[in-house]
Amino acid sequence: MVNMYVQFQEQKEDEMRTRNLEQVDDLIDQNTRSWKPVLVKTLYPAPVCNEILSIPLSKTGVVSDQLMWKFSSSGDYNVHQAYQALRQDAKQHLPASHLPFSPPRMCGTQFGRGIVNVGLCPLCDSDEDSSTHLFLNCSFSRACWYGSQLAIQSSEIGSVSVQQWISRLDHNSLEEGDTRYLQLVFTLIWSIWNHRNKVMCEGLKPDPLNVILTSQALFCGYHEAFANYNNADRRNGTHQAQNQRLVGQWDLIIKIAGVRKKQVRRSAYSYEAQNIQGNIVFRGCHSSAAKSAYGALLEALVEAAVLARRYGFSHILALSSSKRLVQQFNGDSSPTWQERTFFADMCSLKQLGLVFKHLFVPSFVVNNVIA
């Protein structure tokens, strides 16, 4: 098997030298600013080929090359997601009894990372480090609990584990309908845990007041954000399509749609542009390497916008049945690193004078584009 793999790699390297392929740029059609699918499929095995073709390319050339961490939506490296990726890879190749990482949990001396710490508590440096000691019995955490809004004397809780104590709190709070108490408890628990990690990893000096103030700030910030979200939701109402305003003189209306067939793992997109008189100016339908219907929809949007500008249109109204697209255009949600390429293209087109608005419509309005 190893010899076959080495032979395959040598064969591909010879083929790349024959075709004078030295850079990734050689795999891209510079005229259409898209991948050369036939060439990519010739050089790479199917899994690698699919990963390459699913990477979006800028149609306007405004996005520069950069390194991305593919396991996170933002493209930035994240320790937690790296840990999950390693566990997922281990699950695919090893039986459960041989996994190199234990499941995330807090039990005994394990702090959710499968790492056994038999040393002393870094906050009090007097007792063995464990979850129950850290959150209930440590003199540092006792000061945090008593100094917080909760004013809990953890020394009076008794000989129970932190898991048992939280379970009792959860049950009692749900019966009384007091979720605020639970929110304060969990916020303080997280603050203690975060402070403990900073003491261990950054050399921070243990400071109970820092934990109390951090916990209070997080709790107030959460309630403020929640209140703002509820107020905005009441103002906007539930019928978003009815509340959208069409301001401006539009000279082109574009219907866009994207689909994804999970059974065959294939995506496609289509678009249709009409002028104000109802005449079709252009239309298109293409297969896509996007891994979701939304990714295909973004491809349709950018391609149609580029075509519209090429035809000389400057005021464009796009229609689709995607609420997510409206939210991202309004800045209500952040795009992933794959999606940022499309939004950078649209921003570039706007800077070139394109006036663009996206409108959410019921699916039956754009169904004829898919059909």
C-alpha positions in Angstrom: 0.0 0.0 0.0 2.8 2.4 0.9 4.6 1.6 -2.4 1.4 2.3 -4.3 1.0 5.7 -2.6 4.6 6.7 -3.3 4.2 5.6 -6.9 1.0 7.7 -7.2 2.8 10.7 -5.7 5.7 10.4 -8.1 3.4 10.0 -11.0 1.5 13.2 -10.1 4.8 15.1 -9.5 6.0 14.1 -13.0 2.7 15.2 -14.5 2.9 18.6 -12.8 6.4 19.1 -14.1 5.3 18.1 -17.6 2.5 20.7 -17.4 4.9 23.4 -16.0 2.7 23.7 -12.8 4.6 25.4 -10.1 2.1 27.5 -8.2 -1.6 27.3 -7.1 -2.2 30.2 -9.5 -1.6 27.7 -12.4 -4.8 25.8 -11.3 -6.9 28.9 -11.8 -8.4 30.2 -15.0 -7.5 33.9 -14.9 -10.2 34.9 -17.4 -13.1 33.5 -15.5 -11.4 33.7 -12.0 -12.4 30.1 -11.3 -10.7 26.8 -10.7 -9.8 24.6 -13.6 -11.8 21.6 -12.5 -10.6 19.1 -15.1 -6.9 19.9 -14.3 -7.5 19.7 -10.5 -9.4 16.4 -10.8 -6.5 15.0 -12.9 -3.8 15.9 -10.4 -5.4 15.2 -7.1 -7.5 12.3 -5.5 -11.2 13.0 -5.0 -11.2 14.1 -1.4 -8.4 16.6 -1.9 -10.0 17.7 -5.2 -13.3 18.4 -3.5 -11.6 20.5 -0.8 -9.7 22.6 -3.4 -12.7 23.2 -5.6 -14.9 24.2 -2.6 -12.5 27.1 -1.8 -14.2 30.3 -3.2 -12.2 32.6 -5.5 -12.7 36.3 -5.7 -14.3 37.4 -9.0 -13.1 40.9 -8.6 -9.5 40.1 -7.4 -9.8 42.2 -4.2 -9.1 39.3 -1.8 -5.5 38.6 -1.2 -4.1 35.2 -0.3 -4.0 34.3 3.4 -3.7 31.3 5.7 -7.0 30.0 7.2 -7.7 27.5 9.9 -10.4 25.4 8.2 -11.9 23.9 11.4 -13.2 27.3 12.6 -15.9 29.5 11.0 -13.7 32.6 11.4 -10.6 31.0 9.9 -8.6 31.7 13.1 -6.9 28.9 15.1 -8.9 27.8 18.1 -7.5 25.3 20.7 -10.9 23.9 21.6 -11.8 23.2 17.9 -8.3 21.7 17.3 -8.9 19.4 20.3 -12.3 18.4 18.9 -10.8 17.8 15.4 -8.2 15.5 16.9 -10.8 13.5 18.8 -13.0 13.2 15.7 -10.0 11.9 13.7 -9.1 9.5 16.5 -12.7 8.2 16.5 -12.5 7.4 12.8 -9.4 5.3 13.1 -9.4 3.9 16.7 -11.9 2.0 18.8 -13.4 3.9 21.7 -11.3 2.0 24.3 -8.1 3.2 22.6 -8.9 6.9 22.2 -5.9 9.1 23.1 -8.2 11.8 24.5 -10.9 11.2 27.2 -14.3 12.8 26.7 -14.7 16.4 27.9 -16.0 16.2 31.5 -15.2 17.4 35.0 -14.8 14.4 37.2 -12.4 14.0 40.1 -9.0 15.4 39.1 -9.9 15.7 35.4 -10.6 19.2 34.1 -12.5 18.5 30.9 -9.4 18.0 28.9 -8.6 14.4 29.9 -5.4 15.7 31.7 -4.9 14.3 35.2 -3.4 16.9 37.5 -2.2 15.3 40.7 -0.5 18.5 41.9 -1.6 21.2 44.3 -4.3 23.7 43.7 -2.6 26.7 41.9 -4.9 29.2 43.8 -4.4 28.1 47.4 -1.3 25.8 47.0 -2.5 23.7 50.0 -4.8 20.9 48.8 -4.9 18.5 45.9 -6.3 20.0 42.7 -9.8 18.8 41.8 -13.0 20.2 40.4 -14.8 20.0 43.8 -11.9 21.6 45.6 -11.5 24.4 43.0 -15.1 25.5 42.9 -16.3 24.8 46.5 -13.6 24.0 49.1 -10.7 26.2 48.0 -10.2 29.2 50.3 -9.9 31.3 47.1 -13.2 30.2 45.7 -14.9 30.6 49.1 -13.9 34.2 49.1 -15.3 34.6 45.6 -18.7 33.0 46.5 -19.1 35.0 49.7 -18.0 38.3 48.1 -20.3 37.9 45.1 -24.0 39.0 44.8 -24.9 35.4 45.9 -23.1 35.7 49.3 -22.8 31.9 49.4 -20.8 30.3 52.3 -19.5 27.3 50.4 -18.0 25.9 53.6 -21.6 25.1 54.7 -22.5 23.2 51.6 -21.2 19.9 53.0 -19.3 17.0 51.6 -20.9 16.9 48.2 -19.2 17.1 44.8 -19.6 20.2 42.7 -21.6 18.2 40.2 -24.1 17.1 42.9 -24.4 20.7 44.2 -25.1 22.1 40.7 -27.7 19.4 40.1 -29.5 20.4 43.2 -29.4 24.1 42.3 -30.6 23.3 38.8 -33.6 21.3 40.1 -34.6 23.9 42.8 -34.2 26.9 40.4 -36.4 25.3 37.7 -39.1 24.5 40.3 -39.0 28.1 41.5 -38.6 29.6 38.0 -35.6 31.6 39.1 -33.1 31.3 36.2 -31.3 34.5 37.3 -29.8 32.7 40.3 -28.5 29.9 38.0 -27.0 32.5 35.6 -25.1 34.1 38.5 -23.8 30.7 39.7 -22.6 29.6 36.3 -21.0 33.0 35.5 -19.0 32.9 38.7 -18.0 29.2 38.1 -16.7 30.2 34.7 -14.9 33.2 36.1 -13.1 31.1 38.7 -12.1 28.5 36.1 -10.8 31.2 33.7 -8.8 32.9 36.5 -7.3 29.6 37.6 -6.1 29.0 34.0 -4.6 32.5 33.8 -2.8 31.8 37.1 -1.3 28.6 35.7 -0.6 29.6 32.2 0.1 33.4 32.4 1.6 33.7 35.9 -1.3 35.9 37.1 -1.5 36.5 40.9 -4.7 35.0 42.5 -7.1 37.9 43.1 -10.7 37.1 44.3 -11.8 40.7 43.7 -10.8 40.3 40.0 -13.0 37.2 39.7 -16.0 38.9 41.4 -15.8 42.0 39.2 -15.4 39.9 36.0 -18.4 37.8 36.9 -20.6 40.8 37.6 -19.5 42.5 34.3 -20.3 39.3 32.3 -23.7 38.9 34.0 -24.7 42.5 33.3 -23.4 42.3 29.7 -25.4 39.2 29.1 -28.6 40.8 30.4 -28.1 44.0 28.5 -27.5 42.1 25.2 -30.5 39.9 25.8 -32.7 43.0 26.5 -31.5 44.8 23.4 -32.2 41.7 21.3 -35.7 41.4 22.6 -36.4 45.1 22.0 -35.0 44.9 18.4 -37.1 41.8 17.8 -40.3 43.5 18.9 -39.5 46.5 16.7 -38.8 44.4 13.7 -41.8 42.1 14.1 -42.0 38.6 12.7 -43.0 39.5 9.2 -39.7 40.6 7.8 -40.8 40.4 4.2 -43.6 42.8 4.8 -41.4 45.3 6.6 -38.7 45.6 4.0 -38.7 48.9 2.2 -37.8 49.3 -1.4 -36.2 52.8 -1.7 -34.6 53.8 -5.0 -35.0 53.3 -8.8 -34.1 49.8 -9.7 -33.2 49.1 -13.3 -32.6 45.3 -12.9 -34.3 42.6 -10.8 -32.3 39.4 -10.3 -33.8 36.2 -8.9 -31.1 33.9 -7.4 -31.3 30.3 -6.0 -29.0 27.7 -4.7 -29.6 24.0 -4.1 -27.7 21.1 -2.5 -28.5 17.4 -3.0 -27.2 15.5 0.0 -27.6 12.1 -1.5 -25.2 12.8 -4.4 -23.3 15.5 -2.6 -23.7 18.0 -5.4 -24.7 21.7 -5.4 -25.9 24.0 -8.1 -27.1 27.6 -8.5 -29.1 29.6 -11.0 -30.1 33.2 -11.6 -32.4 35.2 -13.8 -32.2 38.9 -14.5 -35.2 41.0 -15.7 -35.4 44.7 -16.5 -38.3 46.8 -15.3 -40.3 46.0 -18.5 -40.2 42.3 -17.6 -37.8 41.3 -20.3 -35.1 38.7 -19.5 -31.7 40.3 -19.9 -29.6 37.2 -18.9 -29.8 34.0 -17.0 -27.4 31.3 -15.9 -27.3 27.8 -14.3 -24.1 26.1 -13.1 -22.9 23.3 -11.0 -21.0 24.2 -7.8 -18.4 22.7 -5.6 -19.9 24.5 -2.5 -20.7 22.3 0.4 -24.0 23.9 1.2 -27.0 25.5 -0.7 -26.1 28.8 0.9 -22.6 28.7 -0.5 -24.0 28.0 -4.0 -26.4 30.9 -3.5 -23.6 33.3 -2.8 -21.8 32.1 -6.0 -25.0 33.0 -7.9 -25.2 36.4 -6.3 -21.7 37.5 -7.1 -21.7 36.0 -10.6 -25.0 37.7 -11.4 -23.8 41.0 -10.0 -20.6 40.9 -12.1 -22.7 40.2 -15.2 -25.1 43.0 -14.4 -22.3 45.5 -14.1 -20.8 44.2 -17.4 -24.2 44.8 -19.1 -24.2 48.4 -17.8 -26.7 48.2 -15.0 -26.0 50.1 -11.8 -29.2 49.8 -9.6 -29.9 46.1 -8.8 -32.5 44.4 -6.7 -31.8 40.8 -5.8 -34.5 38.4 -4.7 -34.0 35.1 -2.8 -35.7 33.0 -0.2 -32.7 33.1 2.2 -33.2 35.0 5.4 -29.6 34.4 6.3 -28.4 36.4 3.3 -30.5 39.4 4.4 -29.1 39.1 8.0 -25.5 39.1 6.8 -26.0 42.0 4.4 -27.6 44.0 7.2 -24.6 43.1 9.5 -26.8 41.1 11.9 -24.6 38.0 11.6 -21.0 37.5 10.6 -19.9 35.5 7.5 -17.5 32.6 7.8 -14.1 32.8 6.3 -15.3 31.0 3.1 -18.2 33.5 2.8 -16.1 36.6 3.4 -14.7 36.3 -0.2 -18.2 36.8 -1.7 -19.0 39.7 0.5 -15.6 41.3 -0.3 -16.5 41.0 -4.0 -19.9 42.7 -3.4 -18.2 45.5 -1.4 -15.8 46.0 -4.3 -18.6 46.2 -6.8 -20.4 48.8 -4.6 -17.2 50.9 -4.5 -17.2 50.8 -8.3 -20.7 52.4 -8.3 -23.0 49.4 -8.1 -26.1 50.2 -6.0 -27.4 46.9 -4.6 -30.1 45.7 -2.3 -31.1 42.2 -1.3 -34.8 41.3 -0.5 -36.1 38.2 1.1 -39.1 36.7 -0.7 -41.2 33.5 -0.3 -39.7 30.5 -2.0 -42.4 30.3 -4.7 -41.2 33.6 -6.1 -37.8 32.1 -7.1 -38.9 28.5 -7.7 -39.1 29.1 -11.5 -35.4 29.9 -11.5 -34.5 26.5 -10.0 -36.9 24.6 -12.2 
